[in-house]
């Protein structure tokens, strides 16, 4: 039996599920009446970002709603989405690039470590590149840390993996 246990706090998005969600959103886009004759499109780029192009801001909002609905059905958390700035595109259209959060940003990781230390449990936390590792001798303390982080409701998506 191991003398210390640990888990990692990470942010990962399943890109094959994102691809499936984008494909479903494209299919829905072709059958929607309000998009008939429109130049609206949803494109999954090689860098794993999504480009939304619409005729106007209203249709862009509808396009974003379609995409979000498909992502939710595929269990992709909306907190992991980073919506870019709405830009003017060709022929009066508007464009928006959607990217996905990958890894935990350094300032959020520092905030997490500080929060974990403030819990006064017998655990250690350390930042390792884009993840935070929490370790301790008692599994119950580690589970209490997970529960406290879930209750705090951070504005970034986090998964708890490698619990051993």
RADA-V428236 format. One record per residue. N is the residue number from 1. OMEGA is omega as a letter, one per 20 degrees, with the letter a starting at -180 (NA if undefined). D_LAST is the distance of its C-alpha to the last C-alpha in Angstrom with 2 decimals. Layout:
N_OMEGA_D_LAST ; N_OMEGA_D_LAST
//
This chain:
1_a_10.56 ; 2_r_8.71 ; 3_r_10.72 ; 4_r_8.61 ; 5_r_5.38 ; 6_r_5.56 ; 7_a_6.48 ; 8_r_9.75 ; 9_a_12.98 ; 10_r_15.22 ; 11_r_18.42 ; 12_r_19.07 ; 13_r_21.99 ; 14_a_22.47 ; 15_r_25.84 ; 16_r_26.95 ; 17_r_26.80 ; 18_r_28.81 ; 19_r_31.30 ; 20_r_31.71 ; 21_r_32.25 ; 22_r_34.85 ; 23_r_36.61 ; 24_r_36.86 ; 25_r_38.15 ; 26_r_40.77 ; 27_r_41.94 ; 28_a_42.27 ; 29_a_44.16 ; 30_a_46.77 ; 31_a_47.63 ; 32_a_47.75 ; 33_a_51.37 ; 34_r_51.02 ; 35_r_49.85 ; 36_r_52.78 ; 37_a_54.61 ; 38_r_52.03 ; 39_a_50.63 ; 40_r_47.16 ; 41_r_44.21 ; 42_a_40.44 ; 43_r_39.22 ; 44_a_35.78 ; 45_r_36.23 ; 46_a_34.88 ; 47_r_32.89 ; 48_r_30.96 ; 49_a_33.14 ; 50_r_35.41 ; 51_r_39.10 ; 52_r_41.01 ; 53_a_44.81 ; 54_a_47.16 ; 55_a_50.84 ; 56_a_50.41 ; 57_a_48.00 ; 58_r_48.24 ; 59_r_47.27 ; 60_r_44.45 ; 61_r_43.08 ; 62_r_43.42 ; 63_r_41.73 ; 64_r_38.79 ; 65_r_38.59 ; 66_a_38.65 ; 67_a_35.83 ; 68_r_33.66 ; 69_r_34.36 ; 70_r_33.31 ; 71_r_30.09 ; 72_r_29.17 ; 73_r_29.93 ; 74_r_27.53 ; 75_r_24.68 ; 76_a_25.04 ; 77_a_24.77 ; 78_r_28.07 ; 79_a_26.53 ; 80_r_25.53 ; 81_r_29.26 ; 82_a_31.45 ; 83_r_35.06 ; 84_r_37.48 ; 85_r_41.03 ; 86_a_43.69 ; 87_r_46.16 ; 88_r_49.57 ; 89_a_49.62 ; 90_r_52.52 ; 91_r_55.40 ; 92_r_54.41 ; 93_r_50.96 ; 94_a_47.84 ; 95_r_44.51 ; 96_r_41.00 ; 97_r_37.95 ; 98_r_34.53 ; 99_a_31.48 ; 100_r_27.77 ; 101_r_25.44 ; 102_a_23.02 ; 103_r_20.58 ; 104_r_20.81 ; 105_a_24.19 ; 106_a_24.41 ; 107_r_26.30 ; 108_r_23.80 ; 109_r_20.91 ; 110_r_23.03 ; 111_r_23.76 ; 112_a_20.10 ; 113_r_19.44 ; 114_r_22.64 ; 115_a_21.76 ; 116_r_18.42 ; 117_r_20.43 ; 118_r_23.06 ; 119_r_20.87 ; 120_r_21.33 ; 121_a_17.90 ; 122_r_16.42 ; 123_r_14.01 ; 124_r_14.68 ; 125_r_14.87 ; 126_a_16.26 ; 127_r_17.83 ; 128_a_17.12 ; 129_a_19.98 ; 130_r_19.52 ; 131_r_16.06 ; 132_r_14.70 ; 133_r_11.53 ; 134_a_10.78 ; 135_r_9.39 ; 136_a_10.51 ; 137_a_10.99 ; 138_r_11.08 ; 139_a_8.78 ; 140_r_12.23 ; 141_r_13.02 ; 142_r_10.21 ; 143_r_11.45 ; 144_r_14.90 ; 145_r_14.44 ; 146_a_13.57 ; 147_a_16.56 ; 148_r_18.79 ; 149_r_18.30 ; 150_a_19.11 ; 151_a_22.13 ; 152_r_23.37 ; 153_r_23.94 ; 154_a_23.96 ; 155_r_26.37 ; 156_r_23.87 ; 157_r_21.48 ; 158_r_17.77 ; 159_r_14.74 ; 160_a_11.19 ; 161_r_8.96 ; 162_r_5.91 ; 163_r_3.80 ; 164_NA_0.00
//
